[in-house]
Amino acid sequence: MTRFLYFGLFLLVANNLAADATARTADPALWGRDGHKAICLMAWWDMKPETRSAVRSLLATNRAFDRFMESCLWADQVRGSDPAYDRYTTAHYVNLPRDATSFNLERDCGDTFCAVEAVTESLAVLENSDSPPKARLNALKFLAHFAGDLHQPMHAGYAFDRGGNDTAVTAFGEPSNLHRVWDSVLIERSWASWVDMASHLYFDITDADREAWDSLNPARWAEESHAILRETAYDFGAHGEVDEDYRAKNITIIETRMQMAAIRLARLLDAALATG
């Protein structure tokens, strides 16, 4: 299927998404609202038609969300709202040691329900057609969100600063922290809207990219993110300045990670939900 076919799909939905495109939030939600919705919109475009149909059917079991992109924010929205979801509080990230080059389940998750485990568990529930409809719907929403989180380098970070949340920086003259910079600040400095970002990033993805990004192993995603974090994330000014040079160096990394998350999420959902 060519990207031109998807362009027609983009034009069809763009008007319905226009109001969302201009919405901003001061809350630095994980990957940011814009990042998560862009990832899920790209995944929506890339998944098989029968997968989209299955996703629509699952969403129809609970009318809280009309669109897949909105449902991808749900895992943030339920944090602290219901004791039934307390175990997912730690599922948005995984902490690795500074010198780690590979993921180790016992070392990096231990008794904590981490993002790698959350993706694996959610996928198992989703692909089991005998799972209750509510459980499958929740699994869809968790999977879409946590797959995105694992591709954000600060979500495979260090425990000592809580994935950059405790590393204070001055981002373009404003007080911030390193986690928020990677969640939303660099994206907001680079794109006018999340729909514009999603469309441009999606139509830049090649078949060669899809082949190169064929890993559906969440442990591998964590390793990739951690390697990026070690190499570049903490390379800011001596006094904690995040400036245009830092943005220019890292925005392409962020964009590529979003593209990878979208393609991998689409393939996971195809495997779990497509019948043909």
C-alpha positions as CSV (number, residue, x, y, z in Angstrom):
1,M,0.0,0.0,0.0
2,T,1.5,3.3,-1.0
3,R,1.8,6.4,1.2
4,F,-0.5,8.2,-1.3
5,L,-3.4,6.0,-0.2
6,Y,-2.8,7.0,3.4
7,F,-2.6,10.6,2.4
8,G,-6.3,10.4,1.3
9,L,-7.1,8.9,4.7
10,F,-5.2,11.7,6.4
11,L,-7.3,14.3,4.5
12,L,-10.5,12.5,5.5
13,V,-9.8,12.7,9.2
14,A,-7.8,15.9,9.5
15,N,-10.8,18.2,9.8
16,N,-12.3,16.1,12.6
17,L,-9.0,16.4,14.4
18,A,-8.5,20.1,14.0
19,A,-9.8,21.1,17.4
20,D,-7.5,18.6,19.1
21,A,-4.5,19.8,17.1
22,T,-4.5,23.2,18.8
23,A,-5.2,21.9,22.3
24,R,-2.3,22.1,24.7
25,T,-1.8,21.1,28.3
26,A,0.5,22.4,31.0
27,D,0.6,18.8,32.4
28,P,3.7,17.1,31.0
29,A,1.9,13.8,30.6
30,L,4.1,10.8,29.6
31,W,5.4,11.4,26.0
32,G,3.0,14.4,26.2
33,R,-0.5,14.3,24.9
34,D,0.8,15.4,21.5
35,G,3.3,12.6,21.3
36,H,1.0,9.8,22.3
37,K,-1.8,10.9,19.9
38,A,0.7,11.3,17.0
39,I,2.0,7.8,17.6
40,C,-1.4,6.3,17.7
41,L,-2.6,8.2,14.6
42,M,0.4,6.9,12.7
43,A,-0.3,3.4,13.9
44,W,-3.9,3.8,12.9
45,W,-2.9,4.7,9.4
46,D,-0.4,1.8,9.2
47,M,-2.5,-1.1,10.6
48,K,-4.5,-3.4,8.4
49,P,-8.1,-2.5,7.6
50,E,-9.4,-5.5,9.6
51,T,-7.3,-4.4,12.6
52,R,-8.9,-0.9,12.4
53,S,-12.3,-2.6,12.4
54,A,-11.5,-4.7,15.4
55,V,-10.2,-1.6,17.3
56,R,-13.5,0.2,16.5
57,S,-15.4,-2.7,17.8
58,L,-13.5,-2.8,21.1
59,L,-13.9,1.0,21.5
60,A,-17.6,0.6,20.9
61,T,-17.9,-1.5,24.1
62,N,-17.3,1.7,26.1
63,R,-18.3,5.0,24.5
64,A,-15.8,7.0,26.6
65,F,-13.6,7.3,23.6
66,D,-14.7,7.9,20.0
67,R,-11.3,7.7,18.5
68,F,-8.3,5.4,19.0
69,M,-6.0,8.4,19.4
70,E,-7.9,9.7,22.4
71,S,-7.9,6.2,24.0
72,C,-4.1,6.2,23.9
73,L,-4.2,8.9,26.7
74,W,-6.3,6.8,29.0
75,A,-3.5,5.1,30.9
76,D,-2.4,8.6,32.1
77,Q,-5.9,9.6,33.0
78,V,-6.6,6.7,35.3
79,R,-3.5,7.1,37.3
80,G,-4.5,7.6,41.0
81,S,-8.2,7.6,40.1
82,D,-9.1,4.0,40.9
83,P,-7.3,1.5,43.2
84,A,-7.9,-1.2,40.5
85,Y,-5.3,0.5,38.4
86,D,-2.7,1.1,41.1
87,R,-0.4,-1.6,39.9
88,Y,0.0,0.3,36.6
89,T,1.5,3.4,38.3
90,T,5.0,2.0,37.6
91,A,4.1,0.5,34.2
92,H,5.0,3.7,32.3
93,Y,8.7,3.2,32.7
94,V,11.6,0.9,33.5
95,N,14.8,1.9,35.2
96,L,18.1,0.5,34.1
97,P,21.6,1.0,35.7
98,R,23.8,3.7,34.2
99,D,26.2,1.1,32.6
100,A,23.5,-1.3,31.3
101,T,23.6,-2.3,27.7
102,S,20.9,-4.9,28.0
103,F,17.6,-5.3,29.8
104,N,17.4,-7.8,32.7
105,L,13.9,-8.6,34.0
106,E,14.9,-9.6,37.5
107,R,17.3,-6.6,37.9
108,D,15.3,-3.9,36.2
109,C,11.8,-4.8,37.2
110,G,12.0,-7.1,40.2
111,D,8.9,-6.7,42.3
112,T,7.9,-3.6,40.3
113,F,5.4,-4.0,37.4
114,C,7.4,-2.2,34.8
115,A,6.7,-1.1,31.2
116,V,8.2,-4.1,29.6
117,E,6.0,-6.4,31.6
118,A,3.0,-4.2,31.0
119,V,3.3,-4.4,27.2
120,T,3.7,-8.2,27.3
121,E,0.8,-8.7,29.6
122,S,-1.5,-6.3,27.7
123,L,-0.7,-8.0,24.4
124,A,-1.5,-11.4,25.9
125,V,-4.9,-10.3,27.1
126,L,-5.7,-8.5,23.9
127,E,-4.9,-11.4,21.6
128,N,-7.0,-13.8,23.7
129,S,-10.5,-13.6,22.2
130,D,-11.9,-15.3,25.3
131,S,-10.8,-12.4,27.5
132,P,-13.8,-10.3,28.7
133,P,-14.6,-7.3,26.5
134,K,-13.7,-4.8,29.2
135,A,-10.3,-6.5,29.8
136,R,-9.5,-6.5,26.1
137,L,-10.5,-2.9,25.8
138,N,-8.3,-1.9,28.7
139,A,-5.5,-4.0,27.3
140,L,-5.7,-2.2,24.0
141,K,-5.5,1.2,25.8
142,F,-2.6,0.1,28.0
143,L,-0.7,-1.5,25.1
144,A,-1.0,1.6,22.9
145,H,0.2,3.9,25.7
146,F,3.0,1.8,27.1
147,A,4.4,1.0,23.7
148,G,4.7,4.7,23.2
149,D,6.3,5.3,26.6
150,L,9.0,2.7,26.0
151,H,10.2,4.5,22.9
152,Q,10.7,7.7,24.9
153,P,14.3,7.5,26.1
154,M,13.6,9.0,29.5
155,H,11.2,6.2,30.2
156,A,14.1,3.8,30.2
157,G,16.2,6.0,32.4
158,Y,17.8,6.1,35.8
159,A,16.2,5.6,39.2
160,F,18.3,8.2,40.9
161,D,16.6,11.1,39.1
162,R,13.3,9.4,38.3
163,G,13.9,9.3,34.6
164,G,15.0,12.9,34.4
165,N,12.1,14.3,36.5
166,D,14.5,15.4,39.2
167,T,17.1,16.8,36.8
168,A,16.4,20.5,36.7
169,V,17.2,22.4,33.5
170,T,16.4,25.8,32.0
171,A,14.7,25.1,28.7
172,F,14.7,28.0,26.3
173,G,14.8,30.4,29.3
174,E,12.1,28.7,31.3
175,P,12.5,26.4,34.4
176,S,11.8,22.8,33.5
177,N,13.2,19.3,34.0
178,L,14.8,16.9,31.6
179,H,11.9,14.5,31.5
180,R,9.5,17.2,30.4
181,V,12.0,18.4,27.8
182,W,11.8,15.0,26.1
183,D,8.1,14.5,26.7
184,S,6.9,17.7,25.2
185,V,9.1,20.8,25.2
186,L,11.2,19.8,22.1
187,I,8.1,18.7,20.3
188,E,6.3,21.9,21.0
189,R,9.3,23.9,19.8
190,S,9.4,22.0,16.6
191,W,5.8,21.5,15.4
192,A,2.7,23.7,15.3
193,S,0.3,20.8,15.9
194,W,0.4,17.1,16.6
195,V,-1.7,16.3,13.4
196,D,0.9,18.2,11.3
197,M,3.7,16.3,13.0
198,A,2.0,12.9,12.6
199,S,1.3,13.4,8.9
200,H,4.8,14.6,8.1
201,L,6.5,11.9,10.1
202,Y,4.3,9.1,8.8
203,F,4.8,9.9,5.1
204,D,8.5,10.0,5.6
205,I,8.5,6.3,6.7
206,T,9.9,4.0,4.0
207,D,9.5,0.3,3.5
208,A,13.2,-0.1,4.4
209,D,12.4,1.7,7.7
210,R,9.6,-0.8,8.4
211,E,12.0,-3.7,7.8
212,A,14.6,-2.2,10.0
213,W,12.1,-1.6,12.8
214,D,10.7,-5.1,12.9
215,S,11.5,-5.8,16.5
216,L,8.3,-6.4,18.5
217,N,10.2,-7.2,21.7
218,P,9.5,-4.5,24.4
219,A,12.8,-5.4,26.1
220,R,14.6,-4.4,22.9
221,W,12.7,-1.1,22.8
222,A,13.9,-0.4,26.4
223,E,17.5,-1.1,25.4
224,E,17.3,1.2,22.5
225,S,15.8,4.0,24.6
226,H,18.4,3.5,27.3
227,A,21.2,3.7,24.8
228,I,19.9,7.0,23.5
229,L,19.6,8.4,27.0
230,R,23.1,7.4,27.8
231,E,24.5,8.9,24.6
232,T,22.8,12.2,24.2
233,A,20.0,13.1,26.7
234,Y,22.3,14.5,29.4
235,D,24.5,16.4,27.1
236,F,23.2,19.9,27.8
237,G,24.9,23.1,29.0
238,A,27.1,23.2,32.0
239,H,24.5,25.2,33.9
240,G,21.6,23.1,32.7
241,E,20.7,25.1,29.6
242,V,18.5,23.4,27.0
243,D,18.8,25.6,23.9
244,E,18.3,25.5,20.1
245,D,21.5,23.5,19.6
246,Y,20.2,20.8,22.0
247,R,16.8,20.8,20.2
248,A,18.5,20.5,16.8
249,K,20.6,17.6,18.0
250,N,17.8,15.6,19.5
251,I,14.5,16.4,17.8
252,T,15.2,13.9,14.9
253,I,15.9,11.2,17.5
254,I,12.5,11.9,19.1
255,E,10.8,11.9,15.8
256,T,12.3,8.6,14.8
257,R,11.4,7.0,18.1
258,M,7.8,8.1,17.5
259,Q,7.8,6.6,14.0
260,M,9.3,3.4,15.4
261,A,6.7,3.2,18.1
262,A,3.8,3.7,15.6
263,I,5.0,1.0,13.2
264,R,5.7,-1.5,16.0
265,L,2.3,-0.8,17.6
266,A,0.5,-1.3,14.3
267,R,2.3,-4.6,13.8
268,L,1.4,-5.8,17.4
269,L,-2.2,-4.9,16.9
270,D,-2.3,-6.6,13.5
271,A,-0.9,-9.7,15.1
272,A,-3.4,-9.6,17.9
273,L,-6.5,-8.5,16.1
274,A,-6.4,-9.0,12.4
275,T,-8.1,-12.2,11.2
276,G,-6.7,-12.3,7.7
